[in-house]
Amino acid sequence: MYRYDEFDRRFLDERVAQYRDQVRRRLAGQLSEEEFRPLRLRNGLYLQLHAYMYRIAIPYGTLSPAQLRMLGHVARKYDRGYGHFTTRQNMQFNWIKLDESPDIMADLASVEMHSIQTSGNCIRNTTSDPFAGVADDEIEDPRPYCEIIRQWSTLHPEFSWLPRKFKIAVSASKKDRAAVHVHDIGLYLVRNAEGEVGFQVLIGGGLGRTPIMAKVLREFLPKKDLLSYLEAALRVYNEYGRRDNIYKARIKILVQSLGIDKMREAVDAEWAKMDHTPLDLDNETVRAIIAHFAPPAYAAVGKDDDAVFQAAVASDRKFARWMKYNVAHHKQPGYAIATVSLKPLGTPPGDITAEQLDLLAELSETYGFGEVRVTHEQNVVFPDVRRSDLPAFYNALAAAGLGTANIGLASDIIACPGLDYCTLANARSIPVAEKLGEHLADREEEVGPMKIKISGCINACGHHHVGHIGILGVDKNGEEFYQITVGGSADEQSAVGGIVGRAVSSDQVNDAVDKLLDVYVRMRCEGEDLPATYRRVGPEPFKEAVYGAH
């Protein structure tokens, strides 16, 4: 993983000192809340319903043992003993005191972490495939290019005050595990007809009030042109994006209003008049970044290793189930990709305790190469676990309440913090997710792969629009109701789900979801997921199941 150099460390130390002085002036009454607000937001500090919330960036989702332990330290010392992983591969703490926030920033800086640009109208944390570097279906590791984008975009003087927040995702696999199509800019590493590797560039994706899938801006962009082309696209957005209406300020609205052809013309025209030289990625620069992501020293494996593994599968039913759902194929023989579910039944999705963070750090050292990944689905990936170590690894997880075998199943629910914490929310998400997960646990084998996503408001932090089943909290005369969508998808077949009908009350959600799943199980063809069935049969069977014939 990338390690900070002297410039990075000095930059963070200076930022901590600046922020500490800003907080001092705020507490002394020398800065009003209006004056302080943009300063704290640019450093990841939100004022929520009950306290300040602090959002920490986890670039492309990668964490070291020291960083995991630091997050545990922050949870214990400054919060209530736990944190929350978000759908942008970030960490949030929800019970922060303003006067302690500079100390948190200083502690984070000591392990090469920060909260800069986790809020505000700027380029946010660049996200990526949590299987990057180890997936057997990727062209090459996308993380070096995420790091290049991070360095280019942090405090970029031209893009510090964009019309709205701006999100970038990068992937390199046939299977999209990074939700690339719902980003302002999405990048796929692809090969052209000559076999060269470059980027397919997508633009104008996003959820919220106006969910839109990104469109192809450029089919193939040479690697060396990555930053100059991104800069051209951001310049067009910065100049023409709406600033008079917060709901129409995202780049997706600009692309929608211009059309993708005119947007492409505008970006290409801006790109043509730029001096690319300062931004061209030369081979030496790229190689230096790639070196930070060199594969670890994998051990040779033999028949004895596989025998240990197979014996555990045969003798332990719970381990066998965990293997089925939580473990993926690794490109290195003898190794596996293991996903740790942060969705134990009856718990808030994405929450993790200080003790569990410490354990993950220890396990990454014992059963990996000192690295874990956070997913946008609010789970944690161990990218390099030796197959013969999987039984012991699983037993350690299970002893700490982290052995749930439900990755990709109905109880593996994405949910935002909702009205329990967020000032923007209309309804609670966490209790709905907890009850629904418990309710569906007995149906998971019957239903199979299922993506259920819940948001507490139309801002869609829970990605409900692209859930196989999406649940949106709405306010009806002071009461919490939930609108349900069906057929959405966030992968390479990305689609926005269709609204089933009128919103239902919280105590009707479980029954409504059951009825939708009944339709899917009854009408699906072999190998079909719910979005494919929905596209084939249309919305009417699902609507009728929940609301009856019209």
Secondary structure, 3 states (H helix, E strand, C coil): CCCCCHHHHHHHHHHHHHHHHHHHHHHCCCCCHHHHHHHHHCCCEEECCCCEEEEECCHHHEECHHHHHHHHHHHHHHCCCEEEECCCCCEEEEEECHHHHHHHHHHHHCCCCCCCCCCCCCECCCEECCCCCCCCCECCCCHHHHHHHHHHHCCCCCCCCCCCCECEEEECECCCCCCHHHCCEEEEEEECCCCCEEEEEEECCECCCCCECCEEEEEEEEHHHHHHHHHHHHHHHHHHCCCCCHHHCCHHHHHHHHCHHHHHHHHHHHHHCCCCHHHCCCHHHHHHHHHHHCCCCCCCCCHHHHHHHHHHHHHCHHHHHHHHHHEEECCCCCEEEEEECCCCCCCCCCEEEHHHHHHHHHHHHHCCCCCEEECCCCCEEEEEEEHHHHHHHHHHHHHCCCCCCCCCCCCCCEECCHHHCCCCCCCCCHHHHHHHHHHHHHHHHHHCCCCEEEECCCCCCCCHHHCCEEEEEEEECCEEEEEEEECCECCCCCECCEECCCCEEHHHHHHHHHHHHHHHHHHCCCCCCHHHHHHHHCCHHHHHHHHCCC
